[in-house]
Amino acid sequence: MTARVLVIEDNTDLAFGLRNNLEIEGHAVEVAADGPAGLARARAMRPDLIILDLMLPGLDGFRVLRRIREGGLGEGGADVPILILTARGEEADKVRGLRLGADDYVTKPFGLLELLARVEALLRRTAQRKASPAEDCVRFGDIEIRLAARAVCRRGREVSLSPKEFDLLVALWRRDGSAASRLELLRGVWGYAATTVTRTVDTHIGELRRKLEDDPARPRHILTVRKLGYRLQT
């Protein structure tokens, strides 16, 4: 799957390596070395995927991410998949990045093959989403999922979900109350292989609960299935 990829990374050697390997995979790649340049290139090229460092000169990655998700790329730009690639591995940084709308978070040092697999998974999910036919609205409790519009409302007010949070919520809804294991969700939503070890599902579930539940510590809809995964109770 050929795609336009923007790498926003101030480490010249790392950016070169990423560009080289992504081009070998068939992608068209551009590189920006700081935050302002990254935003400018993103507006100009309208990438299919952004790989974003956090510790950038001029404008850090968190602020770049926020501006993109707030519509900084114009119409449709807020949905571009964003993979954070950073040396900042603290849980608080990961949670902040996901809350601001990142679709995935990889810490340095990283395995190249796994990174390429995550890139392909994000691109594949985006392509599938664009190809999916329109569907009706789904309602449960005080929550409404507008599938065709990829929007979620709670008590009549739209809730801001990242693309992956939305995909995860829909994946749980499609199980019709049945439990989904973490591995099934990793495969279905992120396209990861069975060997991938990550807390991505749990982190995204926590964010969905925070945004959609009255009491995230005692959820009514997004329930944990002990030693397995999660299910959606409508």
N, C-alpha and C positions, 0 to 999 in steps of 0.2 A: 504494500500500500504506500504509494508515493505521497508525501505531504510536505508542506512548508513548515519548517521548524525554526524557531528563533531561540538562540542560546544567549541568555543575559548573564555573563560571567566575566569577572575582572582578572582571573588567572589565565594569562595568555596561553600557557602550555596546556592547561586543562581544556580551555575553549577549543584549541586546535585539535586536541585528541577527540573531543566530542564531535566536532564538525566532521572530521575525517571519517569516524566510524558511522555516523548517521548518513553521510553521503554514500558510503559503501553499501548501506542498506537501501539506497535509492532515494533518499529524501533531499530536498533542496533546503540548504541550511544557511542562515545568516547569523552573525555574532555581533553583540553589543557589549562594550566593556564597562558600562556604568548605568545607573538607573535612568537618568534623563534620556540617554541614547537608546536604551532599551524600549522606553515608552514611544519614542519617536519612530523607531524601526517597526514596532508592533503596529502603530497606526498606519504606517506606509505599506507594509507587506501583508497585513491581515493574516497572521500565521494560523496554521491548523493546530499547532502545539507550541507552548512556551516552556523552556527549561530555565528556571530562575534561581540564581544564587540570592542569599539573603544579605550578605555583608558586601554591599556594593558602594562605591563612591558616588557622591552626588545625590543619590536618592536610594535608601536601602530597599531591600526586596519586599519587606512588609508593605511599604508605602507604594511601591510599584504594583503589587498585588491588589491593594485596596483601590487604587485608581482604575485599574483594569476592570475590577468587579463593579465599580460604581459607574461604568459606562465610558471609561476613558478612551476606548477604541471605537466608539460610535456604535451604531445599530448592529446588534448581533455579536459584538466583540466580547460582551460580558460572559459568553458561554465558552470561550476558547479554553481547552484543557490546559492546566498549568501544573507542572511538576517542579516542586522545590528541590533543589540539589544544593546541600549546604553542609558545612562542618558543624553547625549548631544542632546538636542532637538532644538537647534537653526537652523533656516532655512538654514543658510550658511553651517552648518555641513551636513544637509540632502542633499543639492544640491551637495556638494563635494563628499559625499558617492555615490550618484547616478551617478555622472559624472565619478567616478572611476570604475563603473561597478556593484554596488550593485543592487539587484533585488527588495529589499524591505527594509524598515527602520522603526523600532519600537522603541519608547522611553520608558524608565523606569520612573515610574512604569507602568506595562502593565497588561492587562487582559489575563489570561492563556488560556481561551477558544479561544479568538481571535488569540492569537499567534499560537496555534495549528492549527487553521483554515488556517492561512497564510502559515504555513509550508506545510500543505496538498495541498494547492492551488499551491504552487511552485513546489512540487513534481509531481502533476497531470499534470501541464503544460509541465514539462520536459518530462514526459512519452508520452504525446500526440505528442510532437514535434519529438521525436525519432521514433514514429510509423507512422508519416505522410509520404505518398509517395512523391517521387521527383516531382517537378514541374518545369516549364520553368521559364525563367527570365521575370521580369516585368520592363518596362521602362516608365518613364514619365519625361518630362522636361530633366534635365541633370542628373537624378537619375536612377539608375538601381538596382533592388532588385533581388538577386539570391536566390530564395526560398530554393532550395535543399541544397545549401551551407551555408544558413543563413548569407549571406554577402550583404552589400550595398555599391555601388560605386557612387561617384559623380564626374562628369567630368573625368571619367576613373580612379579615385583614390579611393581606399577603405576607407570607413568611419568606425571608430570604434564605434559600438553601443553595449550597454549592451543587454543581452538576452531579457529583458523585453521591452526595447526600440524597438528592432527588432519585437517582437511579437505585440506590439502596432501599429507599422507602417503597418504591414501586416493586422492586424484586420481592420484598417481604409481602406486599399486598397480593402479588400474583400467586403466592403460596396458599392463599385462601385459608389462612389460619394454621397451616402446617408449619412445623419447625424447619428452619434452614440452618445447616451447619455453617460454621465460619468458613470452612473450605469451599462449600457450595457457593457462598456469597463472594468469596475471593475469585472463584472461577467465573461466576455469572456476571458480576458487576465490574470487576477489575481485569478479568481474563488472566489471572495469575496461574502458574503451575502449582501442582500439589506440593512441590518441595519448598515453596516460598514461605518464609517465616516472617510474619508481620502482625502488628497490632492495629492495622488500619481499620478493620471492621469494627473493633471495639471503640476506637476513637470516634468514628463516624456515628456509631450508635449513640454514644454519649452526646454528641452534638444534636442529633435528631431529638433525643429526649429533652435536652435543654430548650430546644426551640418549640416543641410540640406538646410536651406534657405539662400539666399543672404542677406536678411534683416529680421532677426527674429522678429522685431517689426512690420513689414508689410509683413507677410508671403504670398507667392504665392500658396503654395500647402496645407499646414496644417492649415486649417481655423477654426476659432471659430464660433460656431453656438450659438448665444446669448440665454441665459437661458436654454440651452440644453446640448451641448457638443462640438463635433468636427467632421469635415469631411475632406476627402482628395480630393483635386481638381487636377486632372491629366492633 
